[in-house]
Amino acid sequence: MKPKILIVEDQFIEAKSLNVILTNAGYFTCAIARSVDAALSIIEKEKPDLVLLDIFLHGEGTGIDLGKILNEKNIAFVYLSANSNRQILEAAKSTKPYGFMVKPFRAKDVLIMLDVALYLHKNRQPEKTESIASKKPVAVALPPEFNNLIGKSQKFLETLEQAKIVGAKDTSVLILGESGTGKEMIARSIHKISARRSKPFVVVNCGTLPPNLIESELFGHEKGSFTGAATKREGKFELADEGTIFLDEIGELPIELQVKFLRVLQEREIEPIGGKPRKVNLRVLAATNKDLVEEVAAGRFRIDLYYRLNVFPLMLPSLRERKDDIIPLANYFLKKYAEEGRQPPELSEEATKSLLQYDWPGNIRELENTIQRNIVLSNSAIIETADIPVSKKTTSSTPANKDGFKTMIENERDHILSVLESCNWKISGKGGAAEILDINANTLTSRIKKLGIEKEITARKNS
């Protein structure tokens, strides 16, 4: 039996459109409410499973006020919005909705959002009724396409379970997490279990594209459309047609191009430089280690684009949140980087302890580089002591403030120095600090200069 849905929307045409979409899909809908009071009356009588909730309503009270009540009643809800400022967005997020839908609505987006919201609500309910101590680990059956994702910790398995669910939905996914947590690997796995698995998987790092060429790279251009355009060029979106495009560091996309990207998401249409609009059929996966709400607040990221991308946010836990996976990952990298014909070295008890005690700010990428370094330094069958240069950051000469805490700038400075030390002061290229920190090499160089640590780098390299 399909769940019962309540629509709380004060605009008649939009409410009617939603009702038609839901009815055609076999959902049972309650009477439409146009105010908080009307919604509460219907909820009391009909007990809906999920509420589609507009933020601005008739009468006193807003959708955000109702959202707080729904959260207390443990009723799933999704916000409907045309546009909101940062203050409203933060207030709405604090009520713990299961998503946001942007007006105007498309039937496919509405039905996918309902599937996602109902799934998340079903799987979040036990957390409200069970203590952490009594909650038993959930067994997760994962597809073979996920076999390359190493880890058995419960938090990581729950993330993979969500990735498995959304893999078949063909909706946009926003992959969140710190640098080095494996966002591209998750994206590839989602593509492999989707209906587009046999079609292209195109990766674009928005943080490394030259600012003057980014529009051409993404959308393509026609011959003669600008100086230097000697031939026609297909953009990344066109190359990904029928398949999946993965936009890493989406937070770095220039604000002036976000409108064109929004058009791709809404209309599945691209417009090459100097050319005519053309349709594309692709799935968009995006990733960022930035707080996009903060980017919206700073005016660097469009709020409507944020809503479109945030249909299914997938949060990757940091390595310090999945300590149980550190040694399995380390053993995997020991096998990966062992010289051909050589038995992979083993970790001693002391080395194992060192790896488990470290917080891994650079996450899996930092662990991988550390294991590779230790293999190079070790000639024996056992790695007796794990060499983790980054752990030396605690000896930084940068003083803490009078309260014993370091500022964000001081912590950033220490972290950059630590990562540089871990990769022998290499900034760019494979295994360099920029790769570990998951930022553009030019951006890192700029931060090094701004933080005034060039002299310290030179001194440490020569010491």
C-alpha positions in Angstrom: 0.0 0.0 0.0 1.3 3.4 -1.0 2.0 5.9 1.8 -0.4 8.7 2.5 0.8 12.2 1.6 -0.4 15.6 2.9 0.3 18.7 0.7 0.6 22.0 2.6 0.8 24.6 -0.1 -1.1 28.0 -0.3 -0.8 28.3 -4.1 -3.7 26.5 -5.7 -2.1 25.7 -9.1 1.1 24.3 -7.6 -0.9 22.3 -5.0 -3.2 20.9 -7.7 -0.2 20.0 -9.9 1.4 18.1 -7.0 -1.8 16.3 -6.3 -2.1 15.1 -9.9 1.5 13.8 -9.9 0.9 11.9 -6.7 -2.5 10.5 -7.7 -1.2 9.3 -11.0 1.7 7.5 -9.2 -0.8 5.7 -7.0 -0.3 7.7 -3.8 -3.2 8.5 -1.5 -3.4 12.2 -0.8 -5.1 14.0 2.1 -7.1 17.2 1.7 -4.8 20.1 0.7 -3.9 22.5 3.5 -3.1 26.1 3.0 -2.2 27.1 6.6 -0.5 25.7 9.6 -3.8 25.4 11.5 -5.5 23.6 8.7 -2.5 21.2 8.3 -2.5 20.3 12.0 -6.2 19.6 11.9 -5.8 17.2 8.9 -2.7 15.6 10.5 -4.8 14.8 13.6 -7.5 13.2 11.6 -5.7 11.4 8.8 -2.2 10.6 10.1 -0.2 11.2 6.9 3.1 9.3 6.4 4.8 12.3 4.8 4.1 16.0 4.3 5.1 18.2 1.4 5.5 21.5 3.0 5.7 25.0 1.6 7.6 27.5 3.7 5.3 30.5 3.2 1.7 29.9 4.0 -1.6 31.7 4.6 -2.4 32.9 8.1 -0.1 33.0 11.1 2.8 30.6 11.2 5.1 29.3 8.5 6.1 26.0 7.1 9.2 26.2 9.4 7.0 26.4 12.4 5.0 23.4 11.2 8.3 21.6 10.5 9.3 21.8 14.1 6.0 20.2 15.1 6.3 17.5 12.5 9.8 16.6 13.7 8.5 16.3 17.3 5.7 14.0 16.0 8.2 11.9 14.0 6.4 12.6 10.7 8.6 12.8 7.6 8.4 16.0 5.6 10.0 17.7 2.6 10.1 21.5 2.1 8.8 23.1 -1.1 10.5 26.4 -2.0 10.8 28.9 -4.9 13.6 30.9 -3.3 14.9 31.5 0.2 17.7 33.5 1.8 20.4 32.1 4.0 18.5 32.9 7.2 15.4 31.0 6.1 17.5 28.1 4.7 19.3 27.7 8.0 16.1 27.9 10.0 14.5 25.3 7.6 17.5 22.9 7.9 17.4 23.1 11.7 14.0 21.4 11.7 15.6 18.3 10.1 13.6 17.9 6.8 14.3 15.0 4.5 14.9 17.3 1.6 14.0 20.4 -0.4 12.1 20.6 -3.7 12.4 23.6 -6.0 9.4 25.0 -7.8 8.4 24.4 -10.5 8.1 20.7 -9.9 8.8 17.9 -12.4 6.9 14.6 -11.8 10.1 12.5 -11.9 11.9 14.7 -9.3 8.8 14.6 -7.0 8.6 10.8 -7.1 12.3 10.3 -6.6 12.3 12.7 -3.6 9.4 10.9 -2.0 11.3 7.5 -2.4 14.4 9.1 -0.9 12.6 10.8 2.0 10.5 7.7 3.0 13.6 5.5 2.8 15.6 7.9 5.0 12.8 8.3 7.5 12.3 4.5 7.8 16.0 4.0 8.5 16.3 6.9 10.9 13.4 6.0 13.2 15.3 3.4 15.3 17.7 6.2 16.4 14.8 7.9 18.1 13.7 4.9 20.1 16.9 3.0 20.8 19.9 3.9 22.8 23.3 3.8 21.2 24.3 0.9 23.5 21.3 -1.2 22.6 21.3 -0.6 18.8 22.7 -3.6 17.0 24.8 -3.3 13.9 22.7 -3.6 10.7 23.8 -6.3 8.2 24.2 -4.7 4.8 24.1 -6.7 1.5 26.2 -4.8 -1.0 26.5 -5.3 -4.7 29.8 -6.7 -6.1 30.5 -3.3 -7.7 31.2 -2.0 -4.2 33.9 -4.6 -3.5 36.7 -2.0 -4.1 35.3 0.1 -1.2 37.3 -1.1 1.8 35.6 -0.9 5.2 33.3 -2.7 7.6 32.6 0.0 10.2 28.9 0.6 10.8 29.0 4.2 9.8 30.7 3.5 6.5 28.4 0.5 5.8 25.3 2.8 6.4 26.7 5.2 3.8 27.2 2.4 1.3 23.7 1.2 1.9 22.4 4.7 1.0 24.6 4.7 -2.1 23.2 1.4 -3.1 19.6 2.7 -2.7 20.2 5.9 -4.7 22.3 4.1 -7.4 19.2 2.8 -9.2 17.2 6.0 -8.8 18.9 8.1 -11.6 18.6 11.2 -9.5 21.3 13.8 -8.7 23.5 13.0 -5.8 25.6 15.4 -3.7 28.5 13.6 -2.1 29.8 15.4 1.0 32.9 14.8 3.1 36.3 15.9 4.0 39.2 15.8 1.5 40.6 12.3 0.9 37.5 10.4 2.0 37.0 8.7 -1.4 34.2 10.8 -3.0 35.2 9.9 -6.5 35.3 6.2 -5.7 31.8 6.3 -4.3 30.6 8.2 -7.4 32.1 5.5 -9.7 30.4 2.8 -7.7 27.1 4.5 -8.0 27.5 4.7 -11.7 28.4 1.1 -12.0 25.2 -0.1 -10.4 23.0 2.4 -12.3 21.1 1.7 -15.6 23.8 3.9 -17.2 26.6 1.6 -16.3 27.6 0.8 -19.9 27.7 4.5 -20.9 30.4 7.1 -20.2 31.5 8.1 -16.8 33.1 11.6 -17.2 35.0 13.2 -14.3 35.4 17.0 -14.0 37.4 18.7 -11.3 35.9 22.1 -11.1 38.8 23.4 -9.0 41.4 22.7 -11.6 39.8 24.0 -14.7 41.3 27.3 -16.0 38.9 30.1 -15.3 39.1 31.4 -18.9 38.3 27.9 -20.3 35.9 26.4 -17.9 32.8 27.3 -19.9 34.3 25.8 -23.1 35.4 22.7 -21.1 32.0 22.1 -19.7 29.6 23.2 -22.5 31.8 23.0 -25.6 32.1 25.6 -28.4 31.6 26.0 -32.1 34.4 26.7 -34.6 35.2 30.4 -34.7 33.1 31.2 -31.6 36.1 33.0 -30.0 39.7 33.8 -30.7 41.6 30.5 -30.8 38.5 28.3 -31.4 40.0 26.7 -34.6 37.7 23.7 -34.4 34.4 22.6 -32.9 34.8 21.1 -29.4 32.4 18.9 -27.4 32.1 19.9 -23.8 32.2 17.5 -20.8 28.4 17.5 -20.6 28.0 16.4 -24.2 30.7 13.7 -23.8 28.7 12.3 -20.8 25.5 12.1 -22.8 23.5 8.9 -21.9 26.0 8.4 -19.1 27.1 10.0 -15.8 29.1 13.2 -15.2 30.9 13.6 -11.9 31.6 17.2 -10.9 34.2 17.2 -8.2 34.7 20.4 -6.1 31.4 21.7 -7.3 31.8 24.6 -4.8 34.5 26.0 -7.0 32.2 26.5 -10.0 32.2 30.2 -10.8 28.9 31.9 -9.9 28.4 33.2 -13.5 28.4 29.6 -14.8 26.1 28.2 -12.1 23.1 29.5 -14.1 24.1 27.5 -17.1 24.6 24.4 -14.9 21.2 24.9 -13.3 19.8 24.8 -16.8 21.4 21.4 -17.4 19.8 20.1 -14.2 16.4 21.6 -14.9 16.0 21.3 -18.6 18.7 18.7 -19.5 19.9 21.2 -22.1 23.3 22.7 -22.8 24.3 25.7 -24.9 27.8 25.6 -26.4 29.6 28.8 -26.8 28.6 30.2 -30.2 26.1 27.4 -30.7 22.4 26.6 -30.3 20.9 24.8 -27.3 20.8 21.0 -27.5 19.3 18.3 -25.3 21.5 15.9 -23.2 20.4 12.9 -21.3 22.8 12.4 -18.3 23.0 11.9 -14.6 24.8 14.4 -12.4 26.8 13.4 -9.4 28.6 16.2 -7.6 31.0 16.4 -4.7 32.4 19.0 -2.4 34.3 19.3 0.9 32.9 22.8 1.4 29.9 23.9 3.4 27.6 24.9 0.6 25.3 26.7 3.1 28.2 29.0 4.0 28.9 29.4 0.3 25.3 30.4 -0.3 25.5 32.9 2.6 28.7 34.4 1.1 27.0 34.9 -2.3 29.4 32.4 -4.0 26.8 29.6 -4.6 23.2 30.0 -5.9 20.6 28.8 -3.5 18.4 27.4 -6.3 21.3 25.3 -7.5 22.0 24.1 -3.9 18.4 22.9 -3.7 18.6 21.1 -7.0 21.8 19.3 -6.1 20.7 18.5 -2.5 18.0 16.0 -3.5 20.0 13.1 -2.0 23.0 14.3 0.1 25.4 11.4 0.8 27.8 12.1 3.7 31.1 10.2 3.7 32.5 9.7 7.2 36.0 10.8 7.9 38.6 8.2 8.7 38.7 9.2 12.4 35.0 8.4 12.5 35.7 4.9 11.2 38.7 3.8 13.2 37.8 0.1 12.7 38.7 0.5 9.0 42.2 1.9 9.4 44.0 -1.4 9.6 42.0 -3.1 6.8 42.8 -0.1 4.6 46.4 -0.1 5.6 46.7 -3.9 4.8 45.1 -3.2 1.4 47.6 -0.5 0.6 50.5 -2.7 1.9 49.5 -5.3 -0.8 48.9 -2.6 -3.4 52.4 -1.0 -3.1 54.5 -4.1 -2.3 57.1 -4.5 -5.1 56.3 -7.2 -7.6 57.4 -10.6 -6.4 57.8 -9.4 -2.8 55.5 -10.5 0.0 53.7 -7.5 1.4 55.2 -6.4 4.8 53.2 -6.8 7.9 52.5 -4.2 10.6 54.0 -4.7 14.1 51.9 -4.2 17.2 53.6 -0.8 17.7 53.0 0.3 14.1 49.4 -0.8 14.3 48.9 1.2 17.5 50.5 4.3 15.9 48.1 4.2 13.0 45.1 3.8 15.2 46.1 6.6 17.5 46.5 9.2 14.7 43.5 11.3 13.6 44.2 11.3 9.9 43.2 14.8 8.9 44.0 13.9 5.3 41.8 10.8 5.6 42.3 7.7 3.3 44.5 9.6 0.9 46.9 10.5 3.7 46.8 6.9 5.0 47.6 5.6 1.5 50.6 8.0 1.1 51.8 7.1 4.6 51.8 3.3 3.8 53.5 3.8 0.5 56.2 5.9 2.2 56.7 3.2 4.9 57.1 0.5 2.3 59.8 2.5 0.6 61.6 3.0 3.9 61.3 -0.6 5.0 63.4 -3.5 3.8 62.1 -6.1 6.2 59.1 -8.3 6.4 57.7 -6.3 9.3 57.2 -2.6 9.6 58.2 -2.2 13.2 57.5 1.6 13.6 55.0 3.5 11.4 56.6 6.7 10.2 53.8 9.3 10.2 55.4 12.7 9.5 52.1 14.5 9.8 51.9 13.6 13.5 54.8 16.1 14.0 52.4 18.9 13.6 51.9 19.0 17.4 55.5 20.3 17.7 54.7 23.4 15.6 56.2 26.6 16.9 53.0 28.5 16.3 51.8 29.4 19.8 48.2 28.9 21.0 46.2 31.9 22.2 45.8 32.8 25.8 43.0 30.3 26.3 45.2 27.5 25.1 43.3 27.2 21.8 44.6 27.8 18.3 42.7 30.0 15.8 41.4 28.5 12.6 44.2 30.3 10.7 46.8 28.7 13.0 45.3 25.3 12.6 45.2 25.7 8.8 48.9 26.7 8.9 49.9 23.7 11.0 47.9 21.4 8.8 49.4 22.6 5.6 52.9 22.3 7.1 52.2 18.8 8.3 50.9 17.6 4.9 53.9 19.1 3.1 56.2 17.3 5.5 54.4 14.0 4.9 55.0 14.2 1.2 58.6 15.5 1.3 57.6 19.1 0.6 56.1 18.3 -2.8 53.3 20.7 -3.6 51.8 19.6 -6.9 51.6 16.4 -8.9 50.9 12.8 -7.9 51.3 12.4 -4.2 51.8 16.1 -3.6 50.3 18.2 -0.9 47.7 19.7 -3.2 46.4 16.2 -4.0 46.3 15.2 -0.4 44.5 18.4 0.6 42.2 18.0 -2.4 42.7 21.6 -3.6 44.2 23.2 -6.7 48.0 23.5 -6.6 47.8 27.2 -7.4 45.3 27.7 -4.5 47.7 25.9 -2.2 50.7 28.0 -3.3 48.6 31.1 -2.7 47.6 29.9 0.8 51.3 29.2 1.6 52.2 32.7 0.7 49.3 34.3 2.6 50.1 32.3 5.7 53.7 33.3 5.6 55.2 29.8 5.8 57.5 29.9 2.8 60.6 30.6 5.0 59.7 27.8 7.4 59.3 25.4 4.4 62.7 26.3 3.1 64.2 26.0 6.6 62.7 22.5 7.2 63.7 21.3 3.8 67.3 22.3 4.4 67.4 21.0 8.0 
